Amino acid sequence: MLNETLYTCTGDDAFKMFQKDPQLFDAYHKGFASQAVDWPTNPLDVAISYLRKHSKLMEIGDFGCGEARLSATLNGVDGRTVHSFDLVARNDSVTACNMADVPLEDGALDVAVFCLALMGVDWPSFVKEAWRCLKPGGVLWVAEVQSRISDSDAFIDAIENCGFKMSSKEVQPRAYFNIYRFNRLKKRAPEDSHIDPSILTECVYKKR
């Protein structure tokens, strides 16, 4: 029920709900962790591997960071900074906020990571916020469950309509996930541009 709620409410409603009852955050991530145990590959490990190989990406935004393992792994390494955002701050490295409105200056990031984090009926607003936070040419790194994406081309078009250009796509049949990388364009998407959020469906995890 909680999982369904997060996929069918707005980011602002989710933020208010979790701030009112932070134990919901713990319940969600307990369920998430029980699912992740059975995954042949954890997409967060793929993100960490990518970032280790691209050491020039110094300012990292982790949108929907959960327990902030990305920050624990890379923050402070070779001068890098990881900015971690989620609905509840479970430690001092995390800023609690709605991901459609994060406390960063324009163009502050080299890379924005969304690892299974495009939840809610207004997820396109999260992508537009990432555009604001990224430098021109900055990287948008997205991992999503394959079962959520019935039309990959439509999903790519939706992201590109937010002011990005896809640079790579990795389909991992045995891992249940798709990995996308986009680069931020200089031209911003029009303020009134509409992207149908139903392009991403509610999450259905496969069993091994």
Contacts in CASP RR format, 6 or more apart in sequence:
PFRMAT RR
TARGET T0000
AUTHOR 0000-0000-0000
METHOD contacts of the structure
MODEL  1
MLNETLYTCTGDDAFKMFQKDPQLFDAYHKGFASQAVDWPTNPLDVAISY
LRKHSKLMEIGDFGCGEARLSATLNGVDGRTVHSFDLVARNDSVTACNMA
DVPLEDGALDVAVFCLALMGVDWPSFVKEAWRCLKPGGVLWVAEVQSRIS
DSDAFIDAIENCGFKMSSKEVQPRAYFNIYRFNRLKKRAPEDSHIDPSIL
TECVYKKR
2 24 0 8 1.000
2 27 0 8 1.000
2 28 0 8 1.000
3 28 0 8 1.000
3 202 0 8 1.000
3 203 0 8 1.000
4 202 0 8 1.000
5 14 0 8 1.000
5 17 0 8 1.000
6 14 0 8 1.000
6 28 0 8 1.000
6 119 0 8 1.000
6 120 0 8 1.000
7 119 0 8 1.000
7 120 0 8 1.000
7 121 0 8 1.000
7 202 0 8 1.000
7 203 0 8 1.000
8 120 0 8 1.000
8 121 0 8 1.000
8 202 0 8 1.000
9 17 0 8 1.000
9 120 0 8 1.000
9 121 0 8 1.000
10 120 0 8 1.000
10 121 0 8 1.000
10 122 0 8 1.000
11 98 0 8 1.000
11 99 0 8 1.000
11 100 0 8 1.000
11 119 0 8 1.000
11 120 0 8 1.000
11 122 0 8 1.000
11 125 0 8 1.000
11 126 0 8 1.000
12 98 0 8 1.000
12 100 0 8 1.000
12 122 0 8 1.000
14 87 0 8 1.000
14 98 0 8 1.000
14 119 0 8 1.000
14 120 0 8 1.000
15 87 0 8 1.000
15 96 0 8 1.000
15 97 0 8 1.000
15 98 0 8 1.000
17 24 0 8 1.000
18 24 0 8 1.000
18 25 0 8 1.000
18 87 0 8 1.000
18 88 0 8 1.000
19 87 0 8 1.000
19 88 0 8 1.000
19 96 0 8 1.000
22 88 0 8 1.000
25 86 0 8 1.000
25 87 0 8 1.000
25 88 0 8 1.000
25 90 0 8 1.000
29 66 0 8 1.000
29 67 0 8 1.000
35 205 0 8 1.000
36 42 0 8 1.000
38 207 0 8 1.000
38 208 0 8 1.000
39 175 0 8 1.000
39 176 0 8 1.000
40 174 0 8 1.000
40 175 0 8 1.000
40 208 0 8 1.000
41 172 0 8 1.000
41 174 0 8 1.000
41 175 0 8 1.000
41 177 0 8 1.000
43 115 0 8 1.000
43 116 0 8 1.000
43 143 0 8 1.000
43 175 0 8 1.000
43 177 0 8 1.000
43 179 0 8 1.000
44 69 0 8 1.000
44 70 0 8 1.000
44 115 0 8 1.000
44 143 0 8 1.000
46 143 0 8 1.000
46 177 0 8 1.000
46 179 0 8 1.000
47 70 0 8 1.000
47 113 0 8 1.000
47 115 0 8 1.000
47 141 0 8 1.000
47 143 0 8 1.000
48 70 0 8 1.000
48 73 0 8 1.000
48 74 0 8 1.000
50 141 0 8 1.000
51 57 0 8 1.000
51 60 0 8 1.000
51 70 0 8 1.000
51 74 0 8 1.000
51 111 0 8 1.000
51 113 0 8 1.000
52 74 0 8 1.000
54 111 0 8 1.000
54 139 0 8 1.000
55 78 0 8 1.000
55 80 0 8 1.000
56 110 0 8 1.000
57 80 0 8 1.000
57 110 0 8 1.000
57 111 0 8 1.000
57 139 0 8 1.000
58 79 0 8 1.000
58 80 0 8 1.000
58 81 0 8 1.000
58 110 0 8 1.000
59 80 0 8 1.000
59 81 0 8 1.000
59 83 0 8 1.000
59 108 0 8 1.000
59 109 0 8 1.000
59 110 0 8 1.000
59 111 0 8 1.000
60 70 0 8 1.000
60 74 0 8 1.000
60 80 0 8 1.000
60 81 0 8 1.000
60 82 0 8 1.000
60 83 0 8 1.000
60 109 0 8 1.000
60 110 0 8 1.000
60 111 0 8 1.000
60 112 0 8 1.000
60 113 0 8 1.000
61 82 0 8 1.000
61 83 0 8 1.000
61 84 0 8 1.000
61 85 0 8 1.000
61 104 0 8 1.000
61 109 0 8 1.000
61 111 0 8 1.000
61 112 0 8 1.000
61 113 0 8 1.000
61 133 0 8 1.000
62 68 0 8 1.000
62 70 0 8 1.000
62 71 0 8 1.000
62 82 0 8 1.000
62 83 0 8 1.000
62 84 0 8 1.000
62 85 0 8 1.000
62 113 0 8 1.000
62 115 0 8 1.000
63 85 0 8 1.000
63 99 0 8 1.000
63 102 0 8 1.000
63 112 0 8 1.000
63 113 0 8 1.000
63 114 0 8 1.000
63 117 0 8 1.000
63 126 0 8 1.000
63 130 0 8 1.000
64 84 0 8 1.000
64 85 0 8 1.000
64 86 0 8 1.000
64 87 0 8 1.000
64 99 0 8 1.000
64 114 0 8 1.000
64 115 0 8 1.000
64 117 0 8 1.000
65 71 0 8 1.000
65 84 0 8 1.000
65 85 0 8 1.000
65 86 0 8 1.000
65 94 0 8 1.000
66 84 0 8 1.000
66 86 0 8 1.000
66 90 0 8 1.000
66 94 0 8 1.000
67 90 0 8 1.000
67 91 0 8 1.000
68 82 0 8 1.000
68 84 0 8 1.000
68 86 0 8 1.000
68 90 0 8 1.000
68 91 0 8 1.000
68 93 0 8 1.000
68 94 0 8 1.000
70 82 0 8 1.000
70 84 0 8 1.000
70 113 0 8 1.000
70 115 0 8 1.000
71 82 0 8 1.000
71 84 0 8 1.000
71 93 0 8 1.000
71 94 0 8 1.000
72 93 0 8 1.000
74 80 0 8 1.000
74 82 0 8 1.000
75 81 0 8 1.000
75 82 0 8 1.000
75 93 0 8 1.000
76 82 0 8 1.000
82 93 0 8 1.000
83 95 0 8 1.000
83 102 0 8 1.000
83 104 0 8 1.000
83 108 0 8 1.000
83 109 0 8 1.000
84 93 0 8 1.000
84 94 0 8 1.000
84 95 0 8 1.000
85 94 0 8 1.000
85 95 0 8 1.000
85 96 0 8 1.000
85 97 0 8 1.000
85 99 0 8 1.000
85 102 0 8 1.000
86 94 0 8 1.000
86 96 0 8 1.000
87 96 0 8 1.000
87 97 0 8 1.000
87 98 0 8 1.000
88 94 0 8 1.000
88 96 0 8 1.000
89 95 0 8 1.000
89 96 0 8 1.000
95 102 0 8 1.000
95 103 0 8 1.000
97 103 0 8 1.000
99 117 0 8 1.000
99 126 0 8 1.000
99 129 0 8 1.000
100 122 0 8 1.000
100 125 0 8 1.000
100 126 0 8 1.000
100 128 0 8 1.000
100 129 0 8 1.000
101 129 0 8 1.000
102 129 0 8 1.000
102 133 0 8 1.000
104 133 0 8 1.000
105 133 0 8 1.000
106 132 0 8 1.000
106 133 0 8 1.000
107 132 0 8 1.000
107 133 0 8 1.000
107 134 0 8 1.000
107 135 0 8 1.000
108 133 0 8 1.000
108 135 0 8 1.000
109 130 0 8 1.000
109 133 0 8 1.000
109 134 0 8 1.000
109 135 0 8 1.000
109 138 0 8 1.000
110 134 0 8 1.000
110 135 0 8 1.000
110 138 0 8 1.000
110 139 0 8 1.000
111 134 0 8 1.000
111 138 0 8 1.000
111 139 0 8 1.000
111 140 0 8 1.000
111 141 0 8 1.000
112 130 0 8 1.000
112 133 0 8 1.000
112 134 0 8 1.000
112 138 0 8 1.000
112 139 0 8 1.000
112 140 0 8 1.000
112 141 0 8 1.000
113 141 0 8 1.000
114 126 0 8 1.000
114 127 0 8 1.000
114 130 0 8 1.000
114 140 0 8 1.000
114 141 0 8 1.000
114 142 0 8 1.000
114 143 0 8 1.000
115 141 0 8 1.000
115 143 0 8 1.000
116 143 0 8 1.000
116 144 0 8 1.000
116 145 0 8 1.000
116 177 0 8 1.000
116 203 0 8 1.000
117 126 0 8 1.000
118 126 0 8 1.000
118 127 0 8 1.000
118 142 0 8 1.000
118 144 0 8 1.000
118 200 0 8 1.000
119 203 0 8 1.000
120 197 0 8 1.000
121 197 0 8 1.000
122 197 0 8 1.000
123 197 0 8 1.000
123 200 0 8 1.000
124 158 0 8 1.000
124 162 0 8 1.000
124 195 0 8 1.000
124 197 0 8 1.000
127 140 0 8 1.000
127 158 0 8 1.000
127 159 0 8 1.000
127 162 0 8 1.000
127 164 0 8 1.000
128 162 0 8 1.000
128 189 0 8 1.000
130 140 0 8 1.000
131 140 0 8 1.000
131 162 0 8 1.000
131 163 0 8 1.000
131 164 0 8 1.000
131 184 0 8 1.000
131 188 0 8 1.000
131 189 0 8 1.000
132 188 0 8 1.000
134 140 0 8 1.000
134 184 0 8 1.000
135 184 0 8 1.000
136 184 0 8 1.000
136 185 0 8 1.000
136 186 0 8 1.000
137 183 0 8 1.000
137 184 0 8 1.000
137 185 0 8 1.000
138 183 0 8 1.000
138 184 0 8 1.000
139 167 0 8 1.000
139 181 0 8 1.000
139 182 0 8 1.000
139 183 0 8 1.000
139 184 0 8 1.000
140 159 0 8 1.000
140 164 0 8 1.000
140 180 0 8 1.000
140 181 0 8 1.000
140 182 0 8 1.000
140 183 0 8 1.000
140 184 0 8 1.000
141 179 0 8 1.000
141 180 0 8 1.000
141 181 0 8 1.000
142 159 0 8 1.000
142 179 0 8 1.000
142 180 0 8 1.000
142 181 0 8 1.000
142 182 0 8 1.000
143 177 0 8 1.000
143 178 0 8 1.000
143 179 0 8 1.000
143 180 0 8 1.000
144 155 0 8 1.000
144 177 0 8 1.000
144 178 0 8 1.000
144 180 0 8 1.000
144 200 0 8 1.000
145 176 0 8 1.000
145 177 0 8 1.000
145 203 0 8 1.000
145 204 0 8 1.000
145 205 0 8 1.000
146 171 0 8 1.000
146 173 0 8 1.000
146 176 0 8 1.000
146 177 0 8 1.000
146 178 0 8 1.000
147 176 0 8 1.000
147 201 0 8 1.000
147 203 0 8 1.000
147 204 0 8 1.000
147 205 0 8 1.000
147 206 0 8 1.000
148 200 0 8 1.000
148 201 0 8 1.000
148 202 0 8 1.000
148 203 0 8 1.000
148 204 0 8 1.000
149 155 0 8 1.000
149 178 0 8 1.000
149 199 0 8 1.000
149 200 0 8 1.000
149 201 0 8 1.000
150 201 0 8 1.000
151 199 0 8 1.000
152 169 0 8 1.000
152 178 0 8 1.000
154 199 0 8 1.000
155 180 0 8 1.000
155 199 0 8 1.000
155 200 0 8 1.000
156 166 0 8 1.000
156 169 0 8 1.000
156 180 0 8 1.000
158 195 0 8 1.000
158 196 0 8 1.000
158 199 0 8 1.000
159 166 0 8 1.000
159 180 0 8 1.000
159 182 0 8 1.000
160 166 0 8 1.000
160 182 0 8 1.000
161 189 0 8 1.000
161 193 0 8 1.000
161 195 0 8 1.000
162 189 0 8 1.000
162 193 0 8 1.000
162 195 0 8 1.000
163 184 0 8 1.000
163 185 0 8 1.000
163 187 0 8 1.000
163 188 0 8 1.000
163 189 0 8 1.000
164 182 0 8 1.000
164 183 0 8 1.000
164 184 0 8 1.000
164 185 0 8 1.000
165 182 0 8 1.000
165 183 0 8 1.000
165 185 0 8 1.000
166 180 0 8 1.000
166 181 0 8 1.000
166 182 0 8 1.000
167 181 0 8 1.000
167 182 0 8 1.000
167 183 0 8 1.000
168 179 0 8 1.000
168 180 0 8 1.000
168 181 0 8 1.000
169 178 0 8 1.000
169 179 0 8 1.000
169 180 0 8 1.000
169 181 0 8 1.000
170 178 0 8 1.000
170 179 0 8 1.000
170 180 0 8 1.000
171 178 0 8 1.000
172 178 0 8 1.000
172 179 0 8 1.000
176 205 0 8 1.000
176 206 0 8 1.000
END
